[in-house]
C-alpha cells in the first residue's frame, strides 16, 4: 500500500489539529466561570483569552523550522505532550497566572501540532487529487475543532466548576492521540539546514512581546503597553537585519516574491484580523447585548464552524481547483459579504440575523481553511514544508490576536451600547477583510 493511500497520517493529524482548536476556543465561553472561581480581574481575563495566542505566534514558525531539521513527527508528538502539560496546569490552577502560564504552554504545543501536522500531510500525500483530499480534511478539522470547543464549553459549564473539566478532558485526549501519532512515518529534510539561532531567538522574543502588547492594549495604552510594543519592534527589526546576513535564514526573502506564498500568508493574516475577531465576540453580543443564554451563545459560532467543515469537505468534489491569489481574494470578498449580513443589529434583533451571517461567512472560511493550508506548503521547497506551514499559521494567529483585541476594544468603547459598538466594530472588520482581498488581488 502506498503512503498516499494510508489513512493513518490524515486521521492522526486531523484529530490533533481539531484538538488544538478545541483548546483555543473553549475559554471564549468559559472564561467568565474561570474569572469567578479564581477572582480574576479584567486584565487577567484578557490574558487568559490571549495567552495561547502568545505561545502560538511565538512558536509556529520556529516549530516548523526545527521540524524540517530534526523530524516533523517528533516535533508533532512533542506538541501533544506540551498541550497535555498545559491543560493539566490549567485544570489544577489556584490563581489566574497559573492558567495564563498553562495556556501559553498549550500555545507552544499547539504551534508544533499545526506547523508539523500540515507538513506531514504534504510529505505523505502527493500533489494533485491526493493532497487536495488531505488538505480538505485538514481544513475541515479546523472548523470541527472550533465547533466542538464551543459546544463542549457550554456542556461542561453545566457540571462541576464549569471550566476545569474542559482542561482535564483535553489532557486525556492528548495522551490518547499519542499512540496514533506514533504510527505516522517520520520525515525531515533530506539535507537539513543549519538552524539560525540568533534569528530564531529574536523572532520568538519579538512575537511574544508583540502579542503581549496587543493583549495589554485591552487595559489601556499605558507605559507597559508602549514599552512592550517598542521592545517588540526593536527585536523584529533586529531579526530582519540578522536574516539579511545569515546563509540560511528562517524564511528566505525570495519566498515573499512568490505570489502563491505571499497570497496564502496575507490571506491567513486577513482571515485572522477580520473573521476570527468577529466570531470571538459573537458569544458576548448574544449574552450581554441580546440577553441570550450560554447555549445560544455557543451554538451560533458553532454554525459558522459546522458550515466551514461541510464546505471544506465538499471542496474535494469541485471539478476545478481553487488556488492562487485571485481565488483567495474572491473568497475573502465572500467572507466580507457574509459579515455585511450582521450589520444593523439592534437589541430587538432575532438570533437568526447572526446565524445567517455566520453561515454565509462560514462558506468562505471553509474554503480558505483548506486552500490556505495547501498553498502554504505548495509554494515552498519540499524540504521546507513545515516552515511554510508555520509561517502561514503564524500570520493567522497573529492576525487573530490583533483582530480580537481590535474588535473587543471598538465594540466596548464605541457607540452608546454594546450592540451599537458591535455594528461599528463589524464595519471595521469588513473594511479589513476587503482591504486584505484587494492587497492579495494586486499580487
DRENDO-1510 file (C-alpha; in Angstrom, 1 decimal, always signed):
<recs>
REC; n; res; u; v; w
REC; 1; UNK; +0.0; +0.0; +0.0 .
REC; 2; UNK; +1.4; +3.4; -0.9 .
REC; 3; UNK; +1.9; +6.2; +1.6 .
REC; 4; UNK; -0.8; +8.3; -0.2 .
REC; 5; UNK; -3.4; +5.6; +0.5 .
REC; 6; UNK; -2.7; +5.1; +4.1 .
REC; 7; UNK; -5.3; +6.8; +6.3 .
REC; 8; UNK; -3.2; +7.0; +9.5 .
REC; 9; UNK; -1.3; +10.3; +8.9 .
REC; 10; UNK; -4.6; +12.0; +7.9 .
REC; 11; UNK; -6.6; +10.7; +10.8 .
REC; 12; UNK; -3.8; +11.5; +13.4 .
REC; 13; UNK; -3.0; +14.9; +12.1 .
REC; 14; UNK; -6.7; +15.9; +11.6 .
REC; 15; UNK; -7.6; +14.8; +15.2 .
REC; 16; UNK; -4.6; +16.6; +16.6 .
REC; 17; UNK; -5.5; +19.8; +14.7 .
REC; 18; UNK; -9.1; +19.7; +15.9 .
REC; 19; UNK; -8.0; +19.3; +19.5 .
REC; 20; UNK; -5.8; +22.4; +19.2 .
REC; 21; UNK; -8.7; +24.4; +18.0 .
REC; 22; UNK; -11.0; +23.0; +20.8 .
REC; 23; UNK; -8.4; +24.2; +23.3 .
REC; 24; UNK; -8.1; +27.6; +21.6 .
REC; 25; UNK; -11.8; +28.5; +21.6 .
REC; 26; UNK; -13.0; +27.0; +24.8 .
REC; 27; UNK; -12.1; +29.9; +27.1 .
REC; 28; UNK; -14.2; +32.3; +24.9 .
REC; 29; UNK; -17.3; +30.7; +26.6 .
REC; 30; UNK; -15.8; +29.5; +29.9 .
REC; 31; UNK; -13.7; +32.5; +30.9 .
REC; 32; UNK; -16.5; +34.1; +33.0 .
REC; 33; UNK; -16.7; +31.0; +35.2 .
REC; 34; UNK; -12.9; +30.9; +35.4 .
REC; 35; UNK; -12.8; +34.5; +36.5 .
REC; 36; UNK; -15.3; +34.0; +39.3 .
REC; 37; UNK; -13.6; +30.9; +40.6 .
REC; 38; UNK; -10.1; +32.4; +40.6 .
REC; 39; UNK; -11.2; +36.0; +41.4 .
REC; 40; UNK; -9.6; +37.2; +38.1 .
REC; 41; UNK; -10.0; +40.9; +37.2 .
REC; 42; UNK; -10.4; +42.3; +33.7 .
REC; 43; UNK; -6.7; +42.3; +33.0 .
REC; 44; UNK; -6.4; +38.6; +34.0 .
REC; 45; UNK; -9.4; +37.7; +31.9 .
REC; 46; UNK; -7.8; +39.3; +28.8 .
REC; 47; UNK; -4.6; +37.4; +29.4 .
REC; 48; UNK; -6.4; +34.1; +29.9 .
REC; 49; UNK; -8.1; +34.7; +26.5 .
REC; 50; UNK; -4.9; +35.7; +24.7 .
REC; 51; UNK; -2.1; +33.7; +26.4 .
REC; 52; UNK; -2.5; +30.7; +24.0 .
REC; 53; UNK; -2.1; +33.2; +21.1 .
REC; 54; UNK; +1.2; +34.3; +22.6 .
REC; 55; UNK; +2.5; +30.8; +22.5 .
REC; 56; UNK; +1.2; +30.1; +19.0 .
REC; 57; UNK; +2.6; +33.3; +17.5 .
REC; 58; UNK; +6.0; +32.8; +19.1 .
REC; 59; UNK; +6.4; +29.1; +18.3 .
REC; 60; UNK; +4.7; +28.4; +15.0 .
REC; 61; UNK; +7.4; +29.3; +12.6 .
REC; 62; UNK; +10.1; +28.0; +14.9 .
REC; 63; UNK; +8.3; +24.7; +15.3 .
REC; 64; UNK; +8.2; +24.3; +11.5 .
REC; 65; UNK; +11.9; +25.2; +11.0 .
REC; 66; UNK; +13.0; +22.7; +13.8 .
REC; 67; UNK; +10.6; +20.0; +12.5 .
REC; 68; UNK; +12.1; +20.3; +9.0 .
REC; 69; UNK; +15.6; +19.8; +10.6 .
REC; 70; UNK; +15.2; +17.1; +13.3 .
REC; 71; UNK; +11.9; +15.4; +12.4 .
REC; 72; UNK; +8.4; +16.6; +11.8 .
REC; 73; UNK; +6.6; +13.8; +13.6 .
REC; 74; UNK; +9.0; +14.1; +16.6 .
REC; 75; UNK; +8.0; +17.8; +17.0 .
REC; 76; UNK; +4.4; +16.9; +16.4 .
REC; 77; UNK; +4.5; +14.4; +19.3 .
REC; 78; UNK; +6.2; +16.9; +21.5 .
REC; 79; UNK; +3.4; +19.3; +20.7 .
REC; 80; UNK; +0.8; +16.8; +22.0 .
REC; 81; UNK; +2.8; +16.4; +25.3 .
REC; 82; UNK; +3.1; +20.2; +25.8 .
REC; 83; UNK; -0.7; +20.6; +25.0 .
REC; 84; UNK; -1.4; +18.0; +27.7 .
REC; 85; UNK; +1.0; +19.5; +30.2 .
REC; 86; UNK; -0.5; +23.0; +29.8 .
REC; 87; UNK; -4.0; +21.5; +30.2 .
REC; 88; UNK; -3.0; +19.8; +33.5 .
REC; 89; UNK; -1.6; +23.1; +34.8 .
REC; 90; UNK; -4.9; +24.9; +33.9 .
REC; 91; UNK; -7.1; +22.2; +35.4 .
REC; 92; UNK; -5.2; +22.4; +38.7 .
REC; 93; UNK; -4.8; +26.2; +38.7 .
REC; 94; UNK; -5.1; +28.1; +42.0 .
REC; 95; UNK; -4.5; +31.6; +40.6 .
REC; 96; UNK; -5.1; +33.4; +37.3 .
REC; 97; UNK; -1.4; +33.5; +36.4 .
REC; 98; UNK; -1.2; +29.7; +36.5 .
REC; 99; UNK; -3.9; +29.5; +33.8 .
REC; 100; UNK; -2.1; +32.1; +31.8 .
REC; 101; UNK; +1.2; +30.1; +32.0 .
REC; 102; UNK; -0.6; +26.8; +31.2 .
REC; 103; UNK; -2.3; +28.3; +28.2 .
REC; 104; UNK; +1.0; +29.7; +27.0 .
REC; 105; UNK; +2.5; +26.3; +27.1 .
REC; 106; UNK; -0.6; +25.0; +25.3 .
REC; 107; UNK; +0.1; +27.6; +22.6 .
REC; 108; UNK; +3.6; +26.3; +22.1 .
REC; 109; UNK; +2.3; +22.7; +21.9 .
REC; 110; UNK; -0.4; +23.7; +19.5 .
REC; 111; UNK; +2.1; +25.5; +17.3 .
REC; 112; UNK; +4.1; +22.3; +17.0 .
REC; 113; UNK; +1.0; +20.3; +16.1 .
REC; 114; UNK; -0.3; +22.8; +13.5 .
REC; 115; UNK; +3.0; +23.5; +11.8 .
REC; 116; UNK; +4.3; +19.9; +11.6 .
REC; 117; UNK; +0.9; +18.3; +11.2 .
REC; 118; UNK; +0.1; +20.0; +7.9 .
REC; 119; UNK; +3.7; +19.4; +6.8 .
REC; 120; UNK; +3.4; +15.7; +7.4 .
REC; 121; UNK; +0.3; +15.6; +5.1 .
REC; 122; UNK; +2.3; +17.5; +2.4 .
REC; 123; UNK; +5.0; +14.9; +2.6 .
REC; 124; UNK; +2.8; +11.8; +2.6 .
REC; 125; UNK; +0.2; +12.9; +0.0 .
REC; 126; UNK; +1.4; +13.7; -3.5 .
REC; 127; UNK; +0.4; +17.0; -5.2 .
REC; 128; UNK; -2.9; +16.8; -7.1 .
REC; 129; UNK; -6.0; +15.0; -6.0 .
REC; 130; UNK; -4.4; +13.1; -3.1 .
REC; 131; UNK; -3.2; +16.3; -1.5 .
REC; 132; UNK; -6.4; +18.2; -2.3 .
REC; 133; UNK; -8.3; +15.5; -0.5 .
REC; 134; UNK; -5.9; +15.5; +2.5 .
REC; 135; UNK; -5.9; +19.3; +2.9 .
REC; 136; UNK; -9.7; +19.5; +2.6 .
REC; 137; UNK; -10.0; +17.1; +5.5 .
REC; 138; UNK; -7.4; +19.1; +7.4 .
REC; 139; UNK; -9.3; +22.3; +6.8 .
REC; 140; UNK; -12.5; +20.6; +7.9 .
REC; 141; UNK; -10.7; +19.6; +11.2 .
REC; 142; UNK; -10.1; +23.3; +11.9 .
REC; 143; UNK; -13.8; +24.1; +11.7 .
REC; 144; UNK; -14.7; +20.9; +13.6 .
REC; 145; UNK; -12.4; +21.9; +16.5 .
REC; 146; UNK; -14.0; +25.3; +16.7 .
REC; 147; UNK; -17.5; +23.8; +16.7 .
REC; 148; UNK; -16.6; +21.2; +19.3 .
REC; 149; UNK; -14.9; +23.7; +21.5 .
REC; 150; UNK; -17.9; +26.0; +21.6 .
REC; 151; UNK; -20.4; +23.2; +22.3 .
REC; 152; UNK; -18.1; +21.4; +24.8 .
REC; 153; UNK; -17.6; +24.6; +26.8 .
REC; 154; UNK; -21.3; +25.1; +27.1 .
REC; 155; UNK; -22.0; +21.4; +28.0 .
REC; 156; UNK; -19.2; +21.2; +30.7 .
REC; 157; UNK; -20.5; +24.5; +32.0 .
REC; 158; UNK; -23.5; +22.6; +33.3 .
REC; 159; UNK; -21.4; +20.4; +35.6 .
REC; 160; UNK; -18.6; +20.7; +38.2 .
REC; 161; UNK; -16.7; +24.0; +38.1 .
REC; 162; UNK; -17.7; +24.6; +34.5 .
REC; 163; UNK; -14.1; +25.1; +33.3 .
REC; 164; UNK; -11.5; +22.8; +35.0 .
REC; 165; UNK; -13.1; +19.7; +33.5 .
REC; 166; UNK; -12.5; +21.0; +29.9 .
REC; 167; UNK; -8.8; +21.1; +30.5 .
REC; 168; UNK; -8.8; +17.7; +32.2 .
REC; 169; UNK; -10.6; +16.2; +29.1 .
REC; 170; UNK; -8.0; +17.9; +26.8 .
REC; 171; UNK; -5.1; +16.4; +28.7 .
REC; 172; UNK; -6.6; +12.9; +28.5 .
REC; 173; UNK; -7.3; +13.3; +24.7 .
REC; 174; UNK; -3.8; +14.5; +24.0 .
REC; 175; UNK; -2.4; +11.3; +25.7 .
REC; 176; UNK; -4.8; +9.2; +23.8 .
REC; 177; UNK; -3.7; +10.6; +20.5 .
REC; 178; UNK; +0.0; +9.9; +21.1 .
REC; 179; UNK; -0.1; +6.3; +20.0 .
REC; 180; UNK; -1.9; +7.2; +16.9 .
REC; 181; UNK; +0.7; +9.9; +16.1 .
REC; 182; UNK; +3.5; +7.4; +16.6 .
REC; 183; UNK; +2.1; +5.4; +13.6 .
REC; 184; UNK; +2.8; +8.3; +11.3 .
REC; 185; UNK; +6.1; +7.8; +9.4 .
REC; 186; UNK; +8.8; +10.2; +10.3 .
REC; 187; UNK; +10.1; +12.8; +7.8 .
REC; 188; UNK; +12.7; +15.5; +7.7 .
REC; 189; UNK; +14.6; +17.5; +5.1 .
REC; 190; UNK; +16.9; +15.3; +3.0 .
REC; 191; UNK; +19.6; +17.9; +3.5 .
REC; 192; UNK; +18.9; +19.6; +6.9 .
REC; 193; UNK; +19.8; +23.3; +7.0 .
REC; 194; UNK; +21.7; +24.8; +10.0 .
REC; 195; UNK; +19.2; +26.5; +12.4 .
REC; 196; UNK; +19.6; +30.2; +12.5 .
REC; 197; UNK; +19.7; +30.5; +16.3 .
REC; 198; UNK; +20.1; +34.3; +16.6 .
REC; 199; UNK; +17.2; +34.8; +14.2 .
REC; 200; UNK; +15.1; +32.2; +16.0 .
REC; 201; UNK; +15.7; +33.8; +19.4 .
REC; 202; UNK; +14.9; +37.3; +18.1 .
REC; 203; UNK; +11.7; +36.1; +16.3 .
REC; 204; UNK; +10.4; +34.3; +19.4 .
REC; 205; UNK; +11.1; +37.2; +21.7 .
REC; 206; UNK; +9.7; +39.7; +19.2 .
REC; 207; UNK; +6.5; +37.8; +18.5 .
REC; 208; UNK; +6.0; +37.2; +22.2 .
REC; 209; UNK; +6.4; +40.9; +23.0 .
REC; 210; UNK; +4.2; +41.9; +20.1 .
REC; 211; UNK; +1.2; +39.7; +21.1 .
REC; 212; UNK; +1.7; +40.7; +24.8 .
REC; 213; UNK; +1.5; +44.3; +23.8 .
REC; 214; UNK; -1.7; +43.6; +21.8 .
REC; 215; UNK; -3.2; +41.9; +24.9 .
REC; 216; UNK; -2.2; +44.8; +27.2 .
REC; 217; UNK; -3.9; +47.3; +24.9 .
REC; 218; UNK; -7.3; +46.0; +26.3 .
REC; 219; UNK; -6.2; +47.5; +29.6 .
REC; 220; UNK; -5.4; +50.9; +28.0 .
REC; 221; UNK; -2.5; +52.4; +26.2 .
REC; 222; UNK; -0.2; +52.8; +29.2 .
REC; 223; UNK; +3.5; +52.7; +29.8 .
REC; 224; UNK; +3.6; +48.9; +29.9 .
REC; 225; UNK; +1.9; +48.6; +26.6 .
REC; 226; UNK; +4.1; +51.1; +24.9 .
REC; 227; UNK; +7.2; +49.5; +26.4 .
REC; 228; UNK; +6.2; +46.1; +25.1 .
REC; 229; UNK; +5.4; +47.4; +21.7 .
REC; 230; UNK; +8.7; +49.3; +21.4 .
REC; 231; UNK; +10.7; +46.3; +22.6 .
REC; 232; UNK; +8.8; +44.1; +20.1 .
REC; 233; UNK; +9.6; +46.4; +17.2 .
REC; 234; UNK; +13.3; +46.5; +18.2 .
REC; 235; UNK; +13.5; +42.7; +18.3 .
REC; 236; UNK; +11.7; +42.3; +15.0 .
REC; 237; UNK; +13.8; +45.0; +13.3 .
REC; 238; UNK; +16.9; +43.2; +14.6 .
REC; 239; UNK; +15.5; +39.9; +13.3 .
REC; 240; UNK; +15.2; +41.5; +9.8 .
REC; 241; UNK; +18.8; +42.7; +9.9 .
REC; 242; UNK; +20.1; +39.3; +11.0 .
REC; 243; UNK; +18.1; +37.4; +8.3 .
REC; 244; UNK; +19.8; +39.5; +5.7 .
REC; 245; UNK; +23.2; +38.4; +6.9 .
REC; 246; UNK; +22.9; +34.7; +7.6 .
REC; 247; UNK; +23.5; +32.0; +5.0 .
REC; 248; UNK; +20.3; +30.0; +6.0 .
REC; 249; UNK; +17.6; +32.4; +7.1 .
REC; 250; UNK; +14.4; +31.1; +8.8 .
REC; 251; UNK; +12.3; +32.4; +5.9 .
REC; 252; UNK; +14.1; +33.1; +2.6 .
REC; 253; UNK; +13.3; +36.6; +1.4 .
REC; 254; UNK; +12.9; +35.2; -2.1 .
REC; 255; UNK; +9.7; +33.3; -0.9 .
REC; 256; UNK; +8.0; +36.6; -0.4 .
REC; 257; UNK; +8.4; +37.2; -4.1 .
REC; 258; UNK; +6.3; +34.1; -4.9 .
REC; 259; UNK; +2.7; +35.2; -5.5 .
REC; 260; UNK; +1.3; +31.9; -4.1 .
REC; 261; UNK; +3.2; +32.1; -0.8 .
REC; 262; UNK; +2.6; +35.8; -0.3 .
REC; 263; UNK; -1.2; +35.4; -1.1 .
REC; 264; UNK; -1.5; +32.5; +1.3 .
REC; 265; UNK; +0.3; +34.4; +4.1 .
REC; 266; UNK; -1.7; +37.6; +3.5 .
REC; 267; UNK; -4.9; +35.6; +3.3 .
REC; 268; UNK; -4.3; +34.0; +6.7 .
REC; 269; UNK; -3.5; +37.3; +8.2 .
REC; 270; UNK; -6.6; +38.9; +6.8 .
REC; 271; UNK; -8.8; +36.0; +8.0 .
REC; 272; UNK; -7.4; +36.3; +11.5 .
REC; 273; UNK; -7.8; +40.1; +11.6 .
REC; 274; UNK; -11.4; +40.1; +10.3 .
REC; 275; UNK; -13.4; +36.9; +10.8 .
REC; 276; UNK; -11.8; +35.4; +13.9 .
REC; 277; UNK; -12.3; +38.7; +15.7 .
REC; 278; UNK; -15.9; +38.7; +14.7 .
REC; 279; UNK; -16.6; +35.1; +15.7 .
REC; 280; UNK; -14.9; +35.5; +19.0 .
REC; 281; UNK; -17.2; +38.4; +20.0 .
REC; 282; UNK; -20.5; +36.8; +18.9 .
REC; 283; UNK; -21.0; +35.0; +22.3 .
REC; 284; UNK; -20.6; +38.3; +24.1 .
REC; 285; UNK; -23.0; +40.2; +22.0 .
REC; 286; UNK; -25.5; +37.4; +22.3 .
REC; 287; UNK; -25.3; +37.2; +26.1 .
REC; 288; UNK; -24.7; +40.8; +27.1 .
REC; 289; UNK; -26.2; +42.7; +24.1 .
REC; 290; UNK; -29.2; +40.5; +23.2 .
REC; 291; UNK; -29.8; +38.7; +26.6 .
REC; 292; UNK; -29.5; +35.1; +25.5 .
REC; 293; UNK; -28.1; +32.2; +27.5 .
REC; 294; UNK; -24.8; +30.3; +27.2 .
REC; 295; UNK; -26.2; +27.6; +24.9 .
REC; 296; UNK; -27.3; +30.1; +22.3 .
REC; 297; UNK; -24.0; +32.0; +22.7 .
REC; 298; UNK; -22.2; +28.7; +22.0 .
REC; 299; UNK; -24.3; +27.3; +19.2 .
REC; 300; UNK; -24.3; +30.4; +16.9 .
REC; 301; UNK; -20.5; +30.3; +16.5 .
REC; 302; UNK; -20.8; +26.6; +16.1 .
REC; 303; UNK; -23.0; +27.2; +13.0 .
REC; 304; UNK; -20.1; +29.1; +11.4 .
REC; 305; UNK; -17.7; +26.2; +12.2 .
REC; 306; UNK; -20.1; +23.4; +11.0 .
REC; 307; UNK; -20.7; +25.2; +7.7 .
REC; 308; UNK; -16.9; +25.7; +7.3 .
REC; 309; UNK; -16.4; +21.9; +7.9 .
REC; 310; UNK; -19.0; +21.0; +5.3 .
REC; 311; UNK; -17.6; +23.4; +2.8 .
REC; 312; UNK; -14.0; +22.2; +3.3 .
REC; 313; UNK; -15.2; +18.6; +2.7 .
REC; 314; UNK; -17.2; +19.5; -0.4 .
REC; 315; UNK; -14.3; +21.3; -1.8 .
REC; 316; UNK; -12.8; +18.0; -2.9 .
REC; 317; UNK; -15.8; +17.4; -5.3 .
REC; 318; UNK; -15.3; +20.6; -7.3 .
REC; 319; UNK; -14.4; +19.9; -11.0 .
REC; 320; UNK; -12.0; +22.9; -10.9 .
REC; 321; UNK; -9.2; +23.9; -8.5 .
REC; 322; UNK; -9.4; +26.9; -6.2 .
REC; 323; UNK; -5.8; +28.2; -5.8 .
REC; 324; UNK; -3.7; +31.3; -6.3 .
REC; 325; UNK; -4.1; +34.9; -5.4 .
REC; 326; UNK; -7.2; +35.7; -7.5 .
REC; 327; UNK; -9.2; +32.9; -6.0 .
REC; 328; UNK; -8.1; +33.6; -2.4 .
REC; 329; UNK; -9.1; +37.3; -2.9 .
REC; 330; UNK; -12.5; +36.4; -4.3 .
REC; 331; UNK; -13.2; +34.0; -1.3 .
REC; 332; UNK; -12.3; +36.8; +1.1 .
REC; 333; UNK; -14.8; +39.0; -0.6 .
REC; 334; UNK; -17.4; +36.3; +0.1 .
REC; 335; UNK; -16.5; +36.3; +3.8 .
REC; 336; UNK; -16.9; +40.1; +3.8 .
REC; 337; UNK; -20.3; +39.8; +2.2 .
REC; 338; UNK; -21.4; +37.4; +4.8 .
REC; 339; UNK; -20.2; +39.8; +7.5 .
REC; 340; UNK; -22.3; +42.5; +6.0 .
REC; 341; UNK; -25.5; +40.5; +6.9 .
REC; 342; UNK; -24.7; +41.2; +10.5 .
REC; 343; UNK; -24.8; +45.0; +10.2 .
REC; 344; UNK; -27.7; +47.0; +11.6 .
REC; 345; UNK; -28.1; +44.7; +14.6 .
REC; 346; UNK; -30.5; +46.1; +17.3 .
REC; 347; UNK; -31.5; +44.9; +20.8 .
REC; 348; UNK; -34.7; +43.6; +19.3 .
REC; 349; UNK; -33.0; +41.6; +16.5 .
REC; 350; UNK; -33.5; +37.9; +16.4 .
REC; 351; UNK; -30.8; +35.3; +16.7 .
REC; 352; UNK; -31.4; +34.4; +13.0 .
REC; 353; UNK; -29.5; +37.6; +11.9 .
REC; 354; UNK; -26.3; +36.3; +13.4 .
REC; 355; UNK; -27.0; +32.7; +12.3 .
REC; 356; UNK; -27.3; +33.7; +8.7 .
REC; 357; UNK; -24.2; +36.0; +8.9 .
REC; 358; UNK; -22.1; +33.2; +10.4 .
REC; 359; UNK; -23.4; +30.6; +7.9 .
REC; 360; UNK; -22.5; +32.6; +4.8 .
REC; 361; UNK; -19.1; +33.7; +6.3 .
REC; 362; UNK; -18.6; +30.0; +7.2 .
REC; 363; UNK; -18.7; +29.0; +3.5 .
REC; 364; UNK; -15.8; +31.4; +2.7 .
REC; 365; UNK; -13.9; +30.3; +5.9 .
REC; 366; UNK; -14.2; +26.7; +5.0 .
REC; 367; UNK; -12.7; +27.2; +1.5 .
REC; 368; UNK; -9.9; +29.3; +3.0 .
REC; 369; UNK; -9.1; +26.8; +5.7 .
REC; 370; UNK; -8.4; +24.2; +3.1 .
REC; 371; UNK; -6.9; +26.4; +0.3 .
REC; 372; UNK; -4.5; +28.5; +2.5 .
REC; 373; UNK; -3.0; +25.4; +4.1 .
REC; 374; UNK; -2.4; +23.7; +0.8 .
REC; 375; UNK; -1.0; +26.9; -0.8 .
REC; 376; UNK; +1.4; +27.4; +2.1 .
REC; 377; UNK; +3.2; +24.1; +1.6 .
REC; 378; UNK; +2.8; +24.1; -2.2 .
REC; 379; UNK; +4.8; +27.3; -2.7 .
REC; 380; UNK; +7.9; +26.4; -0.7 .
REC; 381; UNK; +10.6; +23.9; -1.4 .
REC; 382; UNK; +9.5; +20.4; -0.5 .
REC; 383; UNK; +12.1; +20.0; +2.3 .
REC; 384; UNK; +10.8; +23.3; +4.0 .
REC; 385; UNK; +7.1; +22.4; +4.1 .
REC; 386; UNK; +6.9; +22.6; +7.9 .
REC; 387; UNK; +8.4; +26.1; +7.7 .
REC; 388; UNK; +5.8; +27.1; +5.1 .
REC; 389; UNK; +3.0; +25.8; +7.3 .
REC; 390; UNK; +4.5; +27.5; +10.4 .
REC; 391; UNK; +4.8; +30.9; +8.6 .
REC; 392; UNK; +1.2; +30.6; +7.3 .
REC; 393; UNK; -0.3; +29.8; +10.7 .
REC; 394; UNK; +1.8; +32.5; +12.4 .
REC; 395; UNK; +0.1; +35.0; +10.1 .
REC; 396; UNK; -3.3; +33.6; +11.0 .
REC; 397; UNK; -2.9; +33.6; +14.8 .
REC; 398; UNK; -1.0; +36.9; +14.9 .
REC; 399; UNK; -3.9; +38.4; +12.9 .
REC; 400; UNK; -6.4; +36.7; +15.3 .
REC; 401; UNK; -4.7; +38.2; +18.4 .
REC; 402; UNK; -4.8; +41.7; +16.8 .
REC; 403; UNK; -8.3; +41.2; +15.4 .
REC; 404; UNK; -9.8; +40.0; +18.6 .
REC; 405; UNK; -8.3; +42.9; +20.6 .
REC; 406; UNK; -9.3; +45.4; +17.9 .
REC; 407; UNK; -12.9; +44.1; +17.8 .
REC; 408; UNK; -13.3; +44.0; +21.6 .
REC; 409; UNK; -11.9; +47.5; +22.1 .
REC; 410; UNK; -14.1; +49.1; +19.4 .
REC; 411; UNK; -17.2; +47.2; +20.4 .
REC; 412; UNK; -16.9; +48.0; +24.1 .
REC; 413; UNK; -15.9; +51.7; +23.7 .
REC; 414; UNK; -17.7; +52.9; +20.6 .
REC; 415; UNK; -21.4; +53.7; +20.4 .
REC; 416; UNK; -23.9; +54.1; +23.3 .
REC; 417; UNK; -24.4; +50.4; +23.8 .
REC; 418; UNK; -22.7; +47.0; +23.2 .
REC; 419; UNK; -25.0; +46.4; +20.2 .
REC; 420; UNK; -24.1; +49.8; +18.7 .
REC; 421; UNK; -20.5; +49.1; +19.3 .
REC; 422; UNK; -20.9; +45.7; +17.6 .
REC; 423; UNK; -22.1; +47.4; +14.4 .
REC; 424; UNK; -19.1; +49.8; +14.3 .
REC; 425; UNK; -16.6; +47.1; +15.0 .
REC; 426; UNK; -18.2; +44.8; +12.4 .
REC; 427; UNK; -17.9; +47.6; +9.9 .
REC; 428; UNK; -14.2; +47.9; +10.6 .
REC; 429; UNK; -13.8; +44.1; +10.2 .
REC; 430; UNK; -15.5; +44.2; +6.8 .
REC; 431; UNK; -13.1; +47.0; +5.7 .
REC; 432; UNK; -10.1; +45.0; +6.8 .
REC; 433; UNK; -11.4; +41.9; +5.0 .
REC; 434; UNK; -11.9; +43.8; +1.8 .
REC; 435; UNK; -8.6; +45.6; +2.1 .
REC; 436; UNK; -6.8; +42.2; +2.5 .
REC; 437; UNK; -8.7; +40.9; -0.5 .
REC; 438; UNK; -7.6; +43.9; -2.5 .
REC; 439; UNK; -4.0; +43.6; -1.5 .
REC; 440; UNK; -3.9; +39.9; -2.5 .
REC; 441; UNK; -5.6; +40.8; -5.8 .
REC; 442; UNK; -2.7; +43.1; -6.5 .
REC; 443; UNK; -0.2; +40.2; -6.0 .
</recs>
